Amino acid sequence: MYTPERSSGLLVHWVGVGAPAPPSGRRLQTSASSSTAVLSMAVQATLGSEGTLAIGFGPSDGMMIPGTAVIGIYGGAGDSVQRYTLSSRTMGGVSLMADGGGLLPNATISRVDGLVTLRFARDISSANINGATPTSLIWATSNVGSKSYHGAQRGAFRLQLDGASVAGGIGISDKSYTVLAHALCMLLGWGIFLPIGTALAAGMRDKLGAPLWYTLHRNMQCFGLVLAIAGVLVITCSDFVVDFNQYSNHGNLGVIVTIIGALQPLNGFLRPDKKAPRRYAWAYLHKGSGWLGLLLAAATIFMGIKKFDETQGAAFPGAVDGIRATYIVVLVFTATLVVRGAFFGGHDPPPKAPDGAELAKGGHGSGVTLDTVQEGAPPPPPEVVPHVNFERM
């Protein structure tokens, strides 16, 4: 009997083939013949009144594609135990195998007092399974009584199916920790600091005032860019070999986003004087390239989340849901401030009259000039010396 790590009480019993007698309590039964090539398993978990319980055989630790799975469905439309091929992570990639998929008769799934038990026996004579070496398996559960997506209720483990040695969990590799570090750096950089810094400049200038909005914008952009570059270095300078073909779209788009981000500080350094004819052209380039980088970063992040789920989801259950939820919250916050700046006057603070004079009512964007200064206010000086205006940067 074995309980996989982070499985919330999942129990796995198995019967090996052609192996010495295991220690007491290791096997569900001991009636298997050493001359047969049959693997018998029973998997138990405490689940709801309907749902699914599945055990899969993947190509390597924590991977499900390409692989197979025995899926037991109970409640809902009825009980069934069948074997499926796993060719993709979509529901269309989970296909029922012909002729039972090598399952022997009498496979069952039952629920008694909340404990769900999946029992099956599988012919492994033609499978690439060596009982003398650990075999990588995956598990998943759901609370839906039909073939459905399991979400974060999944994991991976190893079993030595001949029963000669104790089963064990799959340790998290250095590669997995490196990919996690890359993901967190990119989430903090392109997913939090850079969009929020941009949103403050786009929709909170009137509330923050100058030069605070500019200081926050500049510092958050710089810090976010440092984190993003650190994320690139973490993944490109690691000791393990990265399969860039596996991450081609995500990686190629990430390179473009990184280049755009790295050019933004240079763009800011070359900012023309406010009265220079090139100032408006520079502003369009600076803002346009910044928003382009954020839009491309959004696509890159969502592709990265999908790949992280596929390759590291079993190692870090729940991490994908946390990363995705955090980024969506930031996107909603950013969009809210952008809309505020565009339609509700949050982009620029209201104009100020010289020498403390109050402007007549009319609000921002109503054509207020010095001629509309309220009666009784001191007249403006003959010459008004211009000052640095952070609001229009």
C-alpha positions, 0 to 999 in steps of 0.5 A, a space after each residue: 500500500 502506498 499514499 502518494 505525496 500531496 494526494 489528500 489520502 489517496 491509497 494505492 494497492 498493487 499486485 506484482 508479478 514474478 517477485 519475491 513475497 513482499 513485506 506484510 501489508 504491501 499487497 492488496 492480495 497475493 494470488 497472482 501467478 508469477 507466470 502471468 503478465 498481469 498487473 492488478 491494482 486497487 486505488 482508493 480515495 475519499 470523494 463526493 457522491 459522484 466523480 472520477 478516479 484515474 490512474 495513468 501510465 505516462 512516458 516519464 515522471 509527472 508527464 501524461 502525454 503520450 500515455 494511457 489511463 484507467 478512468 473510473 466514473 461513478 455516480 452521475 450517469 452510472 458507473 464505468 471503468 475503461 482505459 483511454 489513450 492520452 494524446 493531448 490535454 484537451 478532452 478531445 485527446 482522451 480517447 477510449 481504447 478499442 477492445 477494452 484497452 487490455 483491461 481484464 473483465 470485472 474492473 469495478 468502481 464503488 463508493 462505500 461510506 465516502 470511500 471510493 475504490 477503483 479495482 482493475 487488472 491490466 494485461 502488461 505482456 505487450 506494455 513497456 513495463 519492467 516490474 523490476 524498475 520503478 514505473 512512473 504513474 499519475 493520478 487524478 480525481 474530480 467531483 464530476 460524474 463524467 469524463 471531465 477536467 480534473 483541475 489541480 486534483 492530480 499528482 505523480 508517483 513511482 511504483 516498483 510493480 514487482 513489489 520487491 522494494 518500497 514505492 516512492 514519490 517523485 522528487 522535485 528536480 532542479 529543473 522543475 525548481 528552475 522553471 518555477 523560478 523563471 515563472 515567478 520572475 516573469 509573473 512579478 516582472 511582466 505580470 505585476 510591476 510593469 503593467 501596474 507601473 504603466 496603469 498608474 501613469 495612464 489613470 492615476 496622475 490626477 490622484 497621485 500628482 506630480 512628481 509622485 506618479 512619475 517617480 512610481 512609474 519610473 521605479 516600478 518599470 525599472 524594477 519590473 524590467 530587472 525581474 524580467 531580465 533575471 527570469 530570462 537569465 535563470 532559464 538560459 543560464 541553467 545547468 540543464 538543457 532546455 528543449 526549446 522546440 517544446 517551448 518554441 512559441 513561448 520562447 520566441 515571443 518572450 525574446 521579442 518582449 524582452 527586447 521591447 522591454 530592454 529598449 524602453 529605458 533607452 527610449 526614456 533616456 533619449 526623451 526630447 525637451 518638452 518644447 522640441 518638435 519631436 516630443 509628440 513623436 517620441 511620446 507616441 513611440 514610448 507609449 506605443 512600444 510600452 503597450 505593445 510590449 505588455 500586450 505581447 507579454 500577456 500572450 507570452 504569459 498565458 502560453 507559459 502558464 499552459 506549458 508550466 501546467 503541462 510539464 510541472 503541474 504534477 510537481 507544483 499542484 495549485 501553482 498554475 491556478 495561483 499564477 493565473 488568478 494573480 495575473 488576471 487580477 492585475 489585468 483587471 486592475 490595469 484595464 480599470 485604470 486605463 479606462 479611468 484615464 481615457 474617459 474619466 479624467 484620470 490621465 492628467 490633473 486639472 489645470 492650475 491658475 497662477 499665483 493661487 487664483 482659483 479657476 472658474 467651474 468647468 472641470 478638466 477638458 472644458 476649455 478653461 483658460 486664464 481669461 476664466 479666472 474668477 472675478 476678484 482674483 489677482 491678475 496674472 503677471 505680465 510674463 509667466 515663467 514656464 516650469 517643468 510639467 510632469 503631468 504631460 510627460 
